[in-house]
Amino acid sequence: MIALLIYVCMSAAGLTMIKIGTARESTLLLDTAGFDLKLSWILVIGLCIYVLSFLMSIMVMKRMNLTIFYPLSAGLIYILVSLAGFIVLKETFTVQQLIGMAIILVGIVVMNLGKA
């Protein structure tokens, strides 16, 4: 379960850093002169963390039932990314998003009652 939480945190952190990195000095140009790619260091670190989280997910998935792993990780990642967007990126929540996150949390708990 600890490995699952590490995966979820790494995935959310990687996605947040990718979002921040795309807003900073990142370009991808394709023209007749060739290919030009400029990536911010935050974007590169975010991509590395996200790839590591993917590899971690494979290890966690190997040890857990998919019916527990996927809903739990997907729901938690969604909520963590939303919170990171709110705290780090200063994005706002709508009432519908807050209700949706509460429903996701309740759904995760109900789905996993008696499983583990």
C-alpha positions as CSV (number, residue, x, y, z in Angstrom):
1,M,0.0,0.0,0.0
2,I,2.9,2.3,0.7
3,A,4.3,1.7,-2.8
4,L,0.9,2.6,-4.2
5,L,0.9,5.9,-2.3
6,I,4.4,6.6,-3.6
7,Y,3.3,5.9,-7.1
8,V,0.3,8.2,-6.8
9,C,2.4,11.1,-5.3
10,M,5.1,10.7,-8.0
11,S,2.5,10.6,-10.8
12,A,0.7,13.8,-9.5
13,A,4.0,15.6,-8.9
14,G,5.3,14.6,-12.4
15,L,2.1,15.9,-14.0
16,T,2.1,19.1,-12.1
17,M,5.8,19.8,-13.0
18,I,5.0,19.0,-16.7
19,K,2.2,21.6,-16.6
20,I,4.5,24.2,-15.0
21,G,7.3,23.3,-17.4
22,T,5.2,23.7,-20.5
23,A,4.4,27.3,-19.5
24,R,8.1,28.1,-19.2
25,E,10.4,28.5,-22.2
26,S,9.3,25.3,-23.8
27,T,8.9,25.2,-27.6
28,L,8.6,22.6,-30.3
29,L,9.1,24.0,-33.8
30,L,8.9,22.1,-37.0
31,D,9.5,24.0,-40.2
32,T,11.4,23.8,-43.5
33,A,14.7,24.6,-41.7
34,G,14.4,21.6,-39.5
35,F,13.4,20.6,-36.0
36,D,13.9,22.8,-33.0
37,L,13.1,21.6,-29.5
38,K,13.6,23.7,-26.3
39,L,12.5,22.3,-23.0
40,S,12.6,23.9,-19.6
41,W,14.4,22.0,-16.9
42,I,11.1,21.7,-14.8
43,L,9.5,20.0,-17.8
44,V,12.3,17.5,-18.1
45,I,12.3,16.7,-14.4
46,G,8.5,16.3,-14.5
47,L,8.8,13.9,-17.4
48,C,11.4,11.9,-15.6
49,I,9.3,11.7,-12.5
50,Y,6.3,10.7,-14.5
51,V,8.2,7.9,-16.3
52,L,9.5,6.7,-12.9
53,S,5.9,6.7,-11.6
54,F,4.9,4.6,-14.6
55,L,7.6,2.1,-13.8
56,M,6.5,2.1,-10.1
57,S,3.0,1.5,-11.2
58,I,4.1,-1.7,-13.0
59,M,5.7,-3.0,-9.8
60,V,2.7,-2.1,-7.7
61,M,0.2,-3.6,-10.2
62,K,2.2,-6.8,-10.1
63,R,1.4,-7.2,-6.4
64,M,-2.2,-5.9,-6.3
65,N,-5.4,-6.9,-7.8
66,L,-6.2,-4.7,-10.8
67,T,-9.7,-4.2,-9.5
68,I,-8.2,-2.5,-6.4
69,F,-5.1,-0.9,-8.0
70,Y,-6.7,1.0,-10.9
71,P,-9.7,2.6,-9.3
72,L,-7.8,3.5,-6.2
73,S,-4.8,5.0,-8.0
74,A,-6.8,6.8,-10.7
75,G,-9.1,8.4,-8.1
76,L,-6.3,9.4,-5.8
77,I,-4.2,10.8,-8.7
78,Y,-7.2,12.8,-9.9
79,I,-7.7,14.3,-6.5
80,L,-4.0,15.0,-5.9
81,V,-3.6,16.7,-9.3
82,S,-6.7,18.8,-8.6
83,L,-5.2,19.8,-5.2
84,A,-1.9,20.6,-6.8
85,G,-3.6,22.7,-9.4
86,F,-5.4,24.6,-6.7
87,I,-2.4,25.1,-4.4
88,V,0.6,25.3,-6.8
89,L,-1.0,26.6,-10.0
90,K,-3.6,28.8,-8.3
91,E,-6.5,27.2,-10.3
92,T,-10.0,27.3,-8.9
93,F,-12.5,24.6,-8.0
94,T,-16.1,24.7,-9.1
95,V,-18.8,23.3,-6.8
96,Q,-19.3,20.5,-9.3
97,Q,-15.6,19.5,-9.0
98,L,-15.7,19.4,-5.3
99,I,-18.8,17.3,-5.3
100,G,-17.2,15.0,-7.9
101,M,-14.1,14.6,-5.8
102,A,-16.2,13.7,-2.7
103,I,-18.1,11.2,-4.8
104,I,-14.8,9.7,-6.1
105,L,-13.5,9.3,-2.5
106,V,-16.8,7.7,-1.3
107,G,-16.7,5.4,-4.4
108,I,-13.1,4.3,-3.7
109,V,-14.0,3.5,0.0
110,V,-17.2,1.6,-1.0
111,M,-15.5,-0.4,-3.7
112,N,-12.7,-1.4,-1.4
113,L,-14.7,-2.3,1.7
114,G,-13.7,-5.8,2.7
115,K,-11.2,-6.3,-0.2
116,A,-7.6,-5.6,0.9
